Amino acid sequence: MKHVTRTDGDVVAMTDKARARCGYLGLAETCDLALSGNVVLDPWSVLISRGRYLSGAQVVGRSTLGGGSQILGPIAVQDCTLAAGGSYREANPDDRGPWSVHH
């Protein structure tokens, strides 16, 4: 295997591309969360899904956040598992979670 020298910019770009493919914020976007009062100690170790965790939500400890799960508002979550749910874009909130109420 040939060794390829990469610049810091290359590594950040590769990381951001991989994060975007999986629906996560890029490194700069993750760091920008600190501007709104969040504490981001190590942006390399933090994965935040786009648009689902809003308005001061804090997730700490060994937490698993399923695809489509939502944390809205100033809520602290510690050592928690949230099941996967529907998209936050779903117009009817009852159809967003894994329980999905159908009429």
N, CA and C atoms as a LAMMPS dump frame, in Angstrom:
ITEM: TIMESTEP
0
ITEM: NUMBER OF ATOMS
309
ITEM: BOX BOUNDS ff ff ff
-5.0000000000000000e+02 5.0000000000000000e+02
-5.0000000000000000e+02 5.0000000000000000e+02
-5.0000000000000000e+02 5.0000000000000000e+02
ITEM: ATOMS id mol type element x y z
1 1 1 N 0.838 -1.168 0
2 1 2 C 0 0 0
3 1 3 C 0.89 1.24 0
4 2 1 N 0.627 2.131 -0.922
5 2 2 C 1.417 3.343 -1.063
6 2 3 C 0.992 4.381 -0.021
7 3 1 N 1.957 4.993 0.634
8 3 2 C 1.677 6.035 1.623
9 3 3 C 1.437 7.353 0.895
10 4 1 N 0.325 8.007 1.211
11 4 2 C -0.016 9.284 0.599
12 4 3 C 0.018 10.354 1.676
13 5 1 N 0.738 11.414 1.425
14 5 2 C 0.796 12.529 2.369
15 5 3 C -0.409 13.428 2.136
16 6 1 N -1.123 13.73 3.205
17 6 2 C -2.311 14.581 3.104
18 6 3 C -2.124 15.816 3.983
19 7 1 N -2.668 16.916 3.535
20 7 2 C -2.636 18.14 4.343
21 7 3 C -3.776 18.09 5.348
22 8 1 N -3.718 18.968 6.336
23 8 2 C -4.816 19.061 7.305
24 8 3 C -6.126 19.363 6.58
25 9 1 N -6.045 20.232 5.567
26 9 2 C -7.245 20.579 4.8
27 9 3 C -7.839 19.375 4.093
28 10 1 N -6.974 18.486 3.573
29 10 2 C -7.447 17.266 2.921
30 10 3 C -8.201 16.378 3.905
31 11 1 N -7.642 16.249 5.102
32 11 2 C -8.253 15.392 6.125
33 11 3 C -9.611 15.957 6.539
34 12 1 N -9.697 17.265 6.729
35 12 2 C -10.966 17.895 7.102
36 12 3 C -11.981 17.708 5.982
37 13 1 N -11.57 17.918 4.742
38 13 2 C -12.481 17.766 3.606
39 13 3 C -12.988 16.329 3.5
40 14 1 N -12.105 15.36 3.681
41 14 2 C -12.507 13.95 3.619
42 14 3 C -13.483 13.614 4.752
43 15 1 N -13.189 14.136 5.939
44 15 2 C -14.057 13.902 7.098
45 15 3 C -15.426 14.523 6.872
46 16 1 N -15.446 15.777 6.391
47 16 2 C -16.723 16.449 6.148
48 16 3 C -17.538 15.73 5.076
49 17 1 N -16.889 15.228 4.046
50 17 2 C -17.584 14.509 2.978
51 17 3 C -18.232 13.23 3.533
52 18 1 N -17.495 12.489 4.346
53 18 2 C -18.028 11.267 4.95
54 18 3 C -19.179 11.585 5.895
55 19 1 N -19.039 12.642 6.685
56 19 2 C -20.108 13.044 7.602
57 19 3 C -21.361 13.432 6.819
58 20 1 N -21.188 14.215 5.748
59 20 2 C -22.328 14.661 4.943
60 20 3 C -23.064 13.478 4.321
61 21 1 N -22.322 12.497 3.836
62 21 2 C -22.937 11.292 3.248
63 21 3 C -23.846 10.583 4.245
64 22 1 N -23.488 10.657 5.51
65 22 2 C -24.265 9.976 6.556
66 22 3 C -25.271 10.897 7.241
67 23 1 N -25.366 12.151 6.787
68 23 2 C -26.342 13.079 7.359
69 23 3 C -25.903 13.803 8.611
70 24 1 N -24.58 13.896 8.838
71 24 2 C -24.075 14.568 10.035
72 24 3 C -23.49 15.933 9.691
73 25 1 N -23.434 16.813 10.685
74 25 2 C -22.792 18.114 10.525
75 25 3 C -21.302 17.939 10.261
76 26 1 N -20.726 18.871 9.505
77 26 2 C -19.287 18.887 9.279
78 26 3 C -18.566 19.409 10.514
79 27 1 N -17.246 19.371 10.472
80 27 2 C -16.453 19.814 11.631
81 27 3 C -16.688 21.286 11.954
82 28 1 N -16.658 22.153 10.941
83 28 2 C -16.864 23.584 11.189
84 28 3 C -18.264 23.841 11.737
85 29 1 N -19.271 23.154 11.176
86 29 2 C -20.643 23.316 11.661
87 29 3 C -20.767 22.854 13.111
88 30 1 N -20.082 21.773 13.446
89 30 2 C -20.102 21.281 14.817
90 30 3 C -19.446 22.294 15.751
91 31 1 N -18.313 22.846 15.344
92 31 2 C -17.632 23.866 16.151
93 31 3 C -18.49 25.12 16.295
94 32 1 N -19.242 25.466 15.251
95 32 2 C -20.095 26.657 15.295
96 32 3 C -21.177 26.553 16.364
97 33 1 N -21.523 25.342 16.776
98 33 2 C -22.525 25.179 17.827
99 33 3 C -22.083 25.851 19.122
100 34 1 N -20.777 25.96 19.318
101 34 2 C -20.259 26.617 20.527
102 34 3 C -20.629 28.104 20.544
103 35 1 N -20.87 28.672 19.37
104 35 2 C -21.246 30.09 19.305
105 35 3 C -22.64 30.337 19.864
106 36 1 N -23.461 29.29 19.954
107 36 2 C -24.815 29.444 20.481
108 36 3 C -24.948 28.88 21.896
109 37 1 N -23.819 28.713 22.571
110 37 2 C -23.854 28.317 23.975
111 37 3 C -23.608 26.847 24.256
112 38 1 N -23.427 26.036 23.227
113 38 2 C -23.118 24.622 23.432
114 38 3 C -21.633 24.46 23.737
115 39 1 N -21.284 23.415 24.424
116 39 2 C -19.887 23.109 24.705
117 39 3 C -19.474 21.948 23.805
118 40 1 N -18.49 22.197 22.953
119 40 2 C -17.983 21.166 22.047
120 40 3 C -16.509 20.979 22.379
121 41 1 N -16.22 19.983 23.204
122 41 2 C -14.848 19.771 23.656
123 41 3 C -13.977 19.129 22.583
124 42 1 N -14.532 18.249 21.803
125 42 2 C -13.757 17.539 20.785
126 42 3 C -14.633 17.305 19.561
127 43 1 N -14.624 18.241 18.597
128 43 2 C -15.508 18.098 17.429
129 43 3 C -15.222 16.862 16.593
130 44 1 N -14.039 16.291 16.701
131 44 2 C -13.708 15.069 15.968
132 44 3 C -14.46 13.868 16.509
133 45 1 N -14.879 13.928 17.779
134 45 2 C -15.545 12.795 18.421
135 45 3 C -17.055 12.99 18.553
136 46 1 N -17.57 14.075 17.988
137 46 2 C -18.99 14.39 18.11
138 46 3 C -19.651 14.272 16.747
139 47 1 N -20.735 13.485 16.681
140 47 2 C -21.536 13.395 15.462
141 47 3 C -22.925 13.934 15.779
142 48 1 N -23.334 14.939 15.038
143 48 2 C -24.648 15.545 15.253
144 48 3 C -25.414 15.485 13.94
145 49 1 N -26.58 14.879 14.017
146 49 2 C -27.421 14.731 12.834
147 49 3 C -28.017 16.078 12.457
148 50 1 N -28.14 16.327 11.174
149 50 2 C -28.656 17.606 10.682
150 50 3 C -30.117 17.82 11.051
151 51 1 N -30.402 18.932 11.786
152 51 2 C -31.757 19.394 11.985
153 51 3 C -32.619 18.693 13.009
154 52 1 N -32.125 17.715 13.705
155 52 2 C -32.992 16.961 14.606
156 52 3 C -32.839 17.331 16.074
157 53 1 N -31.77 18.008 16.437
158 53 2 C -31.502 18.313 17.832
159 53 3 C -31.361 19.818 17.94
160 54 1 N -32.405 20.495 18.418
161 54 2 C -32.514 21.944 18.298
162 54 3 C -32.711 22.645 19.633
163 55 1 N -32.433 23.933 19.651
164 55 2 C -32.759 24.843 20.752
165 55 3 C -32.171 24.435 22.094
166 56 1 N -30.892 24.124 22.12
167 56 2 C -30.219 23.888 23.382
168 56 3 C -30.204 22.463 23.879
169 57 1 N -30.543 21.505 23.039
170 57 2 C -30.494 20.109 23.477
171 57 3 C -29.056 19.717 23.799
172 58 1 N -28.865 18.967 24.876
173 58 2 C -27.546 18.496 25.28
174 58 3 C -27.577 16.975 25.38
175 59 1 N -26.654 16.336 24.688
176 59 2 C -26.571 14.881 24.717
177 59 3 C -25.206 14.508 25.273
178 60 1 N -25.188 13.771 26.386
179 60 2 C -23.928 13.401 27.023
180 60 3 C -23.943 11.925 27.4
181 61 1 N -22.78 11.416 27.681
182 61 2 C -22.671 10.03 28.103
183 61 3 C -22.767 9.08 26.931
184 62 1 N -23.047 7.828 27.227
185 62 2 C -23.153 6.789 26.199
186 62 3 C -24.59 6.76 25.694
187 63 1 N -24.862 7.604 24.711
188 63 2 C -26.203 7.726 24.161
189 63 3 C -26.219 7.25 22.722
190 64 1 N -27.328 6.641 22.338
191 64 2 C -27.535 6.208 20.961
192 64 3 C -28.778 6.906 20.447
193 65 1 N -28.618 7.654 19.365
194 65 2 C -29.729 8.402 18.791
195 65 3 C -30.053 7.81 17.433
196 66 1 N -31.159 7.119 17.343
197 66 2 C -31.551 6.468 16.103
198 66 3 C -31.874 7.469 15.014
199 67 1 N -31.729 7.046 13.761
200 67 2 C -32.037 7.897 12.632
201 67 3 C -33.471 8.405 12.722
202 68 1 N -33.646 9.708 12.565
203 68 2 C -34.974 10.293 12.65
204 68 3 C -35.414 10.633 14.064
205 69 1 N -34.632 10.253 15.074
206 69 2 C -35.009 10.613 16.445
207 69 3 C -34.877 12.128 16.6
208 70 1 N -35.625 12.675 17.54
209 70 2 C -35.621 14.124 17.713
210 70 3 C -35.503 14.495 19.181
211 71 1 N -34.743 15.551 19.427
212 71 2 C -34.673 16.165 20.749
213 71 3 C -34.912 17.638 20.494
214 72 1 N -36.026 18.151 20.97
215 72 2 C -36.397 19.534 20.688
216 72 3 C -36.514 20.309 21.983
217 73 1 N -35.837 21.428 22.047
218 73 2 C -35.913 22.271 23.228
219 73 3 C -34.72 22.077 24.14
220 74 1 N -34.697 22.844 25.23
221 74 2 C -33.567 22.794 26.17
222 74 3 C -33.647 21.567 27.069
223 75 1 N -33.335 20.418 26.495
224 75 2 C -33.45 19.142 27.203
225 75 3 C -32.066 18.513 27.33
226 76 1 N -31.75 17.977 28.5
227 76 2 C -30.492 17.254 28.699
228 76 3 C -30.777 15.758 28.633
229 77 1 N -30.007 15.048 27.801
230 77 2 C -30.15 13.606 27.637
231 77 3 C -28.831 12.968 28.047
232 78 1 N -28.883 12.006 28.964
233 78 2 C -27.663 11.353 29.418
234 78 3 C -27.863 9.847 29.423
235 79 1 N -26.892 9.133 28.819
236 79 2 C -26.914 7.674 28.801
237 79 3 C -28.294 7.157 28.378
238 80 1 N -28.692 7.503 27.164
239 80 2 C -30.034 7.228 26.691
240 80 3 C -30.003 6.583 25.304
241 81 1 N -31.013 5.8 24.999
242 81 2 C -31.192 5.261 23.655
243 81 3 C -32.528 5.746 23.122
244 82 1 N -32.491 6.437 21.978
245 82 2 C -33.714 6.862 21.303
246 82 3 C -33.868 6.015 20.055
247 83 1 N -35.016 5.417 19.889
248 83 2 C -35.264 4.581 18.717
249 83 3 C -35.344 5.44 17.461
250 84 1 N -35.14 4.819 16.326
251 84 2 C -35.259 5.517 15.049
252 84 3 C -36.703 5.951 14.853
253 85 1 N -36.876 7.059 14.153
254 85 2 C -38.211 7.568 13.874
255 85 3 C -38.263 8.149 12.479
256 86 1 N -39.386 8.722 12.125
257 86 2 C -39.546 9.348 10.817
258 86 3 C -38.812 10.675 10.764
259 87 1 N -38.827 11.288 9.602
260 87 2 C -38.14 12.555 9.376
261 87 3 C -38.776 13.69 10.17
262 88 1 N -37.965 14.649 10.596
263 88 2 C -38.498 15.826 11.277
264 88 3 C -39.31 16.682 10.308
265 89 1 N -39.189 16.42 9.02
266 89 2 C -39.948 17.171 8.01
267 89 3 C -41.392 16.663 7.882
268 90 1 N -41.692 15.527 8.476
269 90 2 C -43.052 14.98 8.414
270 90 3 C -44.018 16.006 8.992
271 91 1 N -45.033 16.373 8.218
272 91 2 C -45.977 17.42 8.634
273 91 3 C -46.748 17.039 9.889
274 92 1 N -47.124 15.79 10.015
275 92 2 C -47.89 15.33 11.166
276 92 3 C -46.932 14.752 12.206
277 93 1 N -46.795 15.417 13.362
278 93 2 C -45.855 14.926 14.383
279 93 3 C -46.12 13.488 14.816
280 94 1 N -47.375 13.03 14.74
281 94 2 C -47.694 11.661 15.14
282 94 3 C -47.065 10.621 14.216
283 95 1 N -46.64 11.045 13.034
284 95 2 C -46.015 10.123 12.084
285 95 3 C -44.492 10.171 12.135
286 96 1 N -43.923 10.908 13.075
287 96 2 C -42.469 11.079 13.132
288 96 3 C -41.758 9.985 13.909
289 97 1 N -42.371 9.419 14.879
290 97 2 C -41.679 8.461 15.74
291 97 3 C -41.876 7.034 15.31
292 98 1 N -41.166 6.118 15.975
293 98 2 C -41.282 4.709 15.632
294 98 3 C -42.66 4.142 15.964
295 99 1 N -43.404 4.837 16.819
296 99 2 C -44.733 4.393 17.217
297 99 3 C -45.776 4.788 16.185
298 100 1 N -45.553 5.855 15.398
299 100 2 C -46.411 6.372 14.333
300 100 3 C -47.895 6.044 14.503
301 101 1 N -48.647 7.032 14.942
302 101 2 C -50.081 6.895 15.099
303 101 3 C -50.734 7.093 13.735
304 102 1 N -51.439 6.102 13.256
305 102 2 C -52.111 6.212 11.962
306 102 3 C -53.615 6.227 12.181
307 103 1 N -54.266 7.152 11.511
308 103 2 C -55.718 7.318 11.672
309 103 3 C -56.461 6.606 10.567
